[in-house]
């Protein structure tokens, strides 16, 4: 797969087909699992990510998970700032600027600007997910991986996450795993269909959903299985 820069790529397929495993390979989280094995290469430009320090990989390839996972003992501000502090940023003004910028990019600033010192867990589920997106954006990654980021959210929060993907993909390369084919059609420029651990088809989203090349893709998107 050649995932295009500054576009959104959707990964679709039935449960257990390897979508999340594939995405976890892109920022080397997969290898943290016991007995995990990885073959092949993942390249970001000319660099093979498997020849880099894993910590450096996760700075340039951020990830947002299915369920919001803010650090429960930290405030809203500190949740966004933690990656910056771990990276050595100490200037208070610089931290404030970057946190505000990240919260604005995640469409959350107006909702939390008056309670930045409140616990992150005081936010609603949809707000917590956008906070996690802000946390990932704060360290200025090149790629943002999103593993079913809206599956645990209500319809209004889901819409906000989709709008966010639309806004961000002009500046970031986004890979989004989704069970929701309508969501893939709405937000993705390219779509990959996985089945039983195999990449069956990959291409322009419009073509995948209207004129797929593989019968298995057509069977899946028309609801014959999955």
TORZA-987042 format. One record per residue (C-alpha): chain; residue in one letter; x, y, z. Coordinates in nm, 2 decimals, always signed. Example, Ala and Ser with C-alpha at 12.3 -4.5 7.8 and 13.67 -1.06 7.14 Angstrom:
REM TORZA-987042
+-------+-----+--------+--------+--------+
! chain ! res !     c1 !     c2 !     c3 !
+-------+-----+--------+--------+--------+
!     A !   a !  +1.23 !  -0.45 !  +0.78 !
!     A !   s !  +1.37 !  -0.11 !  +0.71 !
+-------+-----+--------+--------+--------+
END
This chain:
REM TORZA-987042
+-------+-----+--------+--------+--------+
! chain ! res !     c1 !     c2 !     c3 !
+-------+-----+--------+--------+--------+
!     A !   x !  +0.00 !  +0.00 !  +0.00 !
!     A !   x !  +0.12 !  +0.35 !  -0.08 !
!     A !   x !  -0.07 !  +0.58 !  +0.16 !
!     A !   x !  -0.08 !  +0.93 !  +0.02 !
!     A !   x !  +0.04 !  +1.22 !  +0.23 !
!     A !   x !  -0.21 !  +1.48 !  +0.36 !
!     A !   x !  -0.51 !  +1.26 !  +0.27 !
!     A !   x !  -0.73 !  +1.03 !  +0.47 !
!     A !   x !  -0.71 !  +0.65 !  +0.41 !
!     A !   x !  -0.98 !  +0.42 !  +0.55 !
!     A !   x !  -0.92 !  +0.06 !  +0.65 !
!     A !   x !  -1.24 !  -0.15 !  +0.62 !
!     A !   x !  -1.33 !  -0.51 !  +0.67 !
!     A !   x !  -1.52 !  -0.75 !  +0.90 !
!     A !   x !  -1.42 !  -0.81 !  +1.26 !
!     A !   x !  -1.09 !  -1.01 !  +1.30 !
!     A !   x !  -0.97 !  -0.93 !  +0.95 !
!     A !   x !  -0.65 !  -0.76 !  +1.07 !
!     A !   x !  -0.74 !  -0.39 !  +1.05 !
!     A !   x !  -0.62 !  -0.29 !  +1.39 !
!     A !   x !  -0.32 !  -0.52 !  +1.38 !
!     A !   x !  -0.21 !  -0.35 !  +1.05 !
!     A !   x !  -0.25 !  +0.00 !  +1.20 !
!     A !   x !  -0.06 !  -0.10 !  +1.51 !
!     A !   x !  +0.23 !  -0.21 !  +1.29 !
!     A !   x !  +0.25 !  +0.14 !  +1.14 !
!     A !   x !  +0.37 !  +0.29 !  +1.47 !
!     A !   x !  +0.53 !  -0.03 !  +1.61 !
!     A !   x !  +0.28 !  -0.09 !  +1.89 !
!     A !   x !  +0.22 !  -0.44 !  +1.76 !
!     A !   x !  +0.56 !  -0.55 !  +1.86 !
!     A !   x !  +0.48 !  -0.47 !  +2.23 !
!     A !   x !  +0.25 !  -0.77 !  +2.23 !
!     A !   x !  +0.39 !  -1.11 !  +2.36 !
!     A !   x !  +0.49 !  -1.34 !  +2.08 !
!     A !   x !  +0.43 !  -1.07 !  +1.82 !
!     A !   x !  +0.62 !  -1.10 !  +1.49 !
!     A !   x !  +0.66 !  -0.85 !  +1.20 !
!     A !   x !  +0.79 !  -0.90 !  +0.85 !
!     A !   x !  +0.85 !  -0.65 !  +0.58 !
!     A !   x !  +0.90 !  -0.28 !  +0.58 !
!     A !   x !  +0.70 !  +0.03 !  +0.68 !
!     A !   x !  +0.84 !  +0.34 !  +0.51 !
!     A !   x !  +0.78 !  +0.70 !  +0.59 !
!     A !   x !  +0.93 !  +0.88 !  +0.30 !
!     A !   x !  +1.27 !  +0.72 !  +0.26 !
!     A !   x !  +1.30 !  +0.60 !  +0.62 !
!     A !   x !  +1.22 !  +0.24 !  +0.73 !
!     A !   x !  +1.03 !  +0.29 !  +1.06 !
!     A !   x !  +1.16 !  -0.05 !  +1.18 !
!     A !   x !  +1.52 !  +0.08 !  +1.17 !
!     A !   x !  +1.43 !  +0.38 !  +1.39 !
!     A !   x !  +1.40 !  +0.41 !  +1.77 !
!     A !   x !  +1.04 !  +0.31 !  +1.86 !
!     A !   x !  +1.00 !  +0.63 !  +2.07 !
!     A !   x !  +1.09 !  +0.85 !  +1.77 !
!     A !   x !  +0.85 !  +0.65 !  +1.55 !
!     A !   x !  +0.56 !  +0.73 !  +1.79 !
!     A !   x !  +0.65 !  +1.10 !  +1.78 !
!     A !   x !  +0.60 !  +1.11 !  +1.41 !
!     A !   x !  +0.32 !  +0.85 !  +1.39 !
!     A !   x !  +0.05 !  +0.94 !  +1.65 !
!     A !   x !  -0.24 !  +0.72 !  +1.74 !
!     A !   x !  -0.60 !  +0.76 !  +1.87 !
!     A !   x !  -0.77 !  +0.45 !  +2.00 !
!     A !   x !  -1.12 !  +0.32 !  +1.99 !
!     A !   x !  -1.20 !  +0.42 !  +2.35 !
!     A !   x !  -1.09 !  +0.76 !  +2.48 !
!     A !   x !  -0.80 !  +0.71 !  +2.71 !
!     A !   x !  -0.71 !  +1.04 !  +2.88 !
!     A !   x !  -0.47 !  +1.02 !  +3.17 !
!     A !   x !  -0.73 !  +1.01 !  +3.46 !
!     A !   x !  -0.51 !  +1.18 !  +3.72 !
!     A !   x !  -0.41 !  +1.47 !  +3.50 !
!     A !   x !  -0.59 !  +1.79 !  +3.41 !
!     A !   x !  -0.72 !  +1.88 !  +3.06 !
!     A !   x !  -0.42 !  +2.10 !  +3.01 !
!     A !   x !  -0.17 !  +1.85 !  +3.14 !
!     A !   x !  -0.31 !  +1.57 !  +2.92 !
!     A !   x !  -0.23 !  +1.78 !  +2.61 !
!     A !   x !  +0.11 !  +1.91 !  +2.75 !
!     A !   x !  +0.25 !  +1.57 !  +2.87 !
!     A !   x !  +0.41 !  +1.47 !  +2.54 !
!     A !   x !  +0.56 !  +1.82 !  +2.50 !
!     A !   x !  +0.71 !  +1.80 !  +2.85 !
!     A !   x !  +0.85 !  +1.45 !  +2.80 !
!     A !   x !  +1.01 !  +1.59 !  +2.48 !
!     A !   x !  +1.19 !  +1.86 !  +2.69 !
!     A !   x !  +0.96 !  +2.17 !  +2.65 !
!     A !   x !  +0.98 !  +2.37 !  +2.97 !
!     A !   x !  +0.89 !  +2.73 !  +2.86 !
!     A !   x !  +0.55 !  +2.80 !  +3.02 !
!     A !   x !  +0.44 !  +3.04 !  +2.74 !
!     A !   x !  +0.54 !  +2.80 !  +2.47 !
!     A !   x !  +0.35 !  +2.52 !  +2.64 !
!     A !   x !  +0.04 !  +2.73 !  +2.68 !
!     A !   x !  +0.05 !  +2.83 !  +2.31 !
!     A !   x !  +0.10 !  +2.47 !  +2.19 !
!     A !   x !  -0.18 !  +2.34 !  +2.41 !
!     A !   x !  -0.42 !  +2.60 !  +2.30 !
!     A !   x !  -0.33 !  +2.54 !  +1.93 !
!     A !   x !  -0.38 !  +2.17 !  +1.97 !
!     A !   x !  -0.71 !  +2.21 !  +2.14 !
!     A !   x !  -0.82 !  +2.44 !  +1.87 !
!     A !   x !  -0.72 !  +2.19 !  +1.60 !
!     A !   x !  -0.92 !  +1.93 !  +1.78 !
!     A !   x !  -1.23 !  +2.16 !  +1.79 !
!     A !   x !  -1.23 !  +2.15 !  +2.17 !
!     A !   x !  -1.08 !  +2.49 !  +2.28 !
!     A !   x !  -1.41 !  +2.68 !  +2.31 !
!     A !   x !  -1.56 !  +2.41 !  +2.53 !
!     A !   x !  -1.27 !  +2.38 !  +2.78 !
!     A !   x !  -1.08 !  +2.71 !  +2.78 !
!     A !   x !  -1.24 !  +2.81 !  +3.11 !
!     A !   x !  -1.16 !  +2.48 !  +3.29 !
!     A !   x !  -0.82 !  +2.37 !  +3.17 !
!     A !   x !  -0.73 !  +2.27 !  +3.52 !
!     A !   x !  -1.03 !  +2.04 !  +3.56 !
!     A !   x !  -0.97 !  +1.66 !  +3.55 !
!     A !   x !  -0.98 !  +1.52 !  +3.20 !
!     A !   x !  -1.23 !  +1.26 !  +3.31 !
!     A !   x !  -1.48 !  +1.53 !  +3.39 !
!     A !   x !  -1.53 !  +1.57 !  +3.01 !
!     A !   x !  -1.80 !  +1.38 !  +2.81 !
!     A !   x !  -1.69 !  +1.08 !  +2.60 !
!     A !   x !  -1.69 !  +1.27 !  +2.28 !
!     A !   x !  -1.49 !  +1.55 !  +2.44 !
!     A !   x !  -1.24 !  +1.30 !  +2.59 !
!     A !   x !  -1.18 !  +1.16 !  +2.24 !
!     A !   x !  -1.11 !  +1.50 !  +2.10 !
!     A !   x !  -0.88 !  +1.56 !  +2.39 !
!     A !   x !  -0.69 !  +1.25 !  +2.30 !
!     A !   x !  -0.67 !  +1.38 !  +1.94 !
!     A !   x !  -0.54 !  +1.71 !  +2.07 !
!     A !   x !  -0.28 !  +1.52 !  +2.28 !
!     A !   x !  -0.16 !  +1.33 !  +1.97 !
!     A !   x !  -0.14 !  +1.65 !  +1.76 !
!     A !   x !  +0.05 !  +1.85 !  +2.03 !
!     A !   x !  +0.38 !  +1.67 !  +1.94 !
!     A !   x !  +0.33 !  +1.76 !  +1.58 !
!     A !   x !  +0.33 !  +1.41 !  +1.42 !
!     A !   x !  +0.33 !  +1.36 !  +1.04 !
!     A !   x !  +0.08 !  +1.08 !  +1.05 !
!     A !   x !  -0.23 !  +1.03 !  +1.27 !
!     A !   x !  -0.36 !  +0.68 !  +1.31 !
!     A !   x !  -0.72 !  +0.65 !  +1.43 !
!     A !   x !  -0.85 !  +0.30 !  +1.53 !
!     A !   x !  -1.23 !  +0.32 !  +1.52 !
!     A !   x !  -1.22 !  +0.66 !  +1.69 !
!     A !   x !  -1.60 !  +0.71 !  +1.69 !
!     A !   x !  -1.73 !  +0.36 !  +1.75 !
!     A !   x !  -1.79 !  +0.43 !  +2.12 !
!     A !   x !  -1.94 !  +0.77 !  +2.07 !
!     A !   x !  -2.29 !  +0.91 !  +2.02 !
!     A !   x !  -2.40 !  +1.04 !  +1.67 !
!     A !   x !  -2.33 !  +1.40 !  +1.75 !
!     A !   x !  -1.98 !  +1.33 !  +1.87 !
!     A !   x !  -1.92 !  +1.10 !  +1.58 !
!     A !   x !  -2.01 !  +1.38 !  +1.34 !
!     A !   x !  -1.76 !  +1.61 !  +1.51 !
!     A !   x !  -1.48 !  +1.35 !  +1.48 !
!     A !   x !  -1.56 !  +1.31 !  +1.11 !
!     A !   x !  -1.56 !  +1.69 !  +1.06 !
!     A !   x !  -1.23 !  +1.69 !  +1.24 !
!     A !   x !  -1.08 !  +1.43 !  +1.00 !
!     A !   x !  -1.19 !  +1.65 !  +0.71 !
!     A !   x !  -1.02 !  +1.95 !  +0.85 !
!     A !   x !  -0.70 !  +1.78 !  +0.96 !
!     A !   x !  -0.63 !  +1.57 !  +0.65 !
!     A !   x !  -0.51 !  +1.88 !  +0.46 !
!     A !   x !  -0.22 !  +1.90 !  +0.71 !
!     A !   x !  -0.17 !  +1.54 !  +0.83 !
!     A !   x !  -0.17 !  +1.20 !  +0.68 !
!     A !   x !  -0.46 !  +1.02 !  +0.84 !
!     A !   x !  -0.53 !  +0.64 !  +0.85 !
!     A !   x !  -0.87 !  +0.56 !  +1.00 !
!     A !   x !  -0.99 !  +0.21 !  +1.08 !
!     A !   x !  -1.37 !  +0.19 !  +1.07 !
!     A !   x !  -1.65 !  -0.07 !  +1.07 !
!     A !   x !  -1.88 !  +0.20 !  +0.93 !
!     A !   x !  -1.87 !  +0.20 !  +0.55 !
!     A !   x !  -2.07 !  +0.51 !  +0.52 !
!     A !   x !  -1.81 !  +0.68 !  +0.74 !
!     A !   x !  -1.53 !  +0.56 !  +0.52 !
!     A !   x !  -1.72 !  +0.69 !  +0.21 !
!     A !   x !  -1.77 !  +1.03 !  +0.38 !
!     A !   x !  -1.42 !  +1.10 !  +0.51 !
!     A !   x !  -1.16 !  +0.89 !  +0.31 !
!     A !   x !  -0.98 !  +0.97 !  -0.01 !
!     A !   x !  -0.85 !  +0.62 !  -0.04 !
!     A !   x !  -0.99 !  +0.29 !  +0.11 !
!     A !   x !  -0.83 !  -0.05 !  +0.18 !
!     A !   x !  -1.04 !  -0.36 !  +0.22 !
!     A !   x !  -0.90 !  -0.63 !  +0.44 !
!     A !   x !  -1.02 !  -0.99 !  +0.47 !
!     A !   x !  -0.87 !  -1.28 !  +0.68 !
!     A !   x !  -0.54 !  -1.10 !  +0.72 !
!     A !   x !  -0.51 !  -1.02 !  +0.35 !
!     A !   x !  -0.52 !  -0.68 !  +0.17 !
!     A !   x !  -0.79 !  -0.76 !  -0.09 !
!     A !   x !  -0.82 !  -0.42 !  -0.26 !
!     A !   x !  -0.69 !  -0.07 !  -0.22 !
!     A !   x !  -0.77 !  +0.24 !  -0.42 !
!     A !   x !  -0.98 !  +0.55 !  -0.47 !
!     A !   x !  -1.27 !  +0.55 !  -0.22 !
!     A !   x !  -1.53 !  +0.63 !  -0.49 !
!     A !   x !  -1.41 !  +0.34 !  -0.71 !
!     A !   x !  -1.40 !  +0.09 !  -0.42 !
!     A !   x !  -1.76 !  +0.17 !  -0.33 !
!     A !   x !  -1.90 !  +0.20 !  -0.68 !
!     A !   x !  -1.69 !  -0.03 !  -0.90 !
!     A !   x !  -1.46 !  -0.26 !  -0.70 !
!     A !   x !  -1.22 !  -0.48 !  -0.88 !
!     A !   x !  -1.26 !  -0.79 !  -0.66 !
!     A !   x !  -1.59 !  -0.98 !  -0.61 !
!     A !   x !  -1.51 !  -1.01 !  -0.23 !
!     A !   x !  -1.50 !  -0.64 !  -0.20 !
!     A !   x !  -1.84 !  -0.60 !  -0.37 !
!     A !   x !  -1.99 !  -0.88 !  -0.15 !
!     A !   x !  -1.87 !  -0.71 !  +0.16 !
!     A !   x !  -1.98 !  -0.35 !  +0.08 !
!     A !   x !  -2.32 !  -0.47 !  -0.04 !
!     A !   x !  -2.38 !  -0.66 !  +0.29 !
!     A !   x !  -2.36 !  -1.02 !  +0.16 !
!     A !   x !  -2.13 !  -1.10 !  +0.45 !
!     A !   x !  -1.96 !  -0.92 !  +0.74 !
+-------+-----+--------+--------+--------+
END
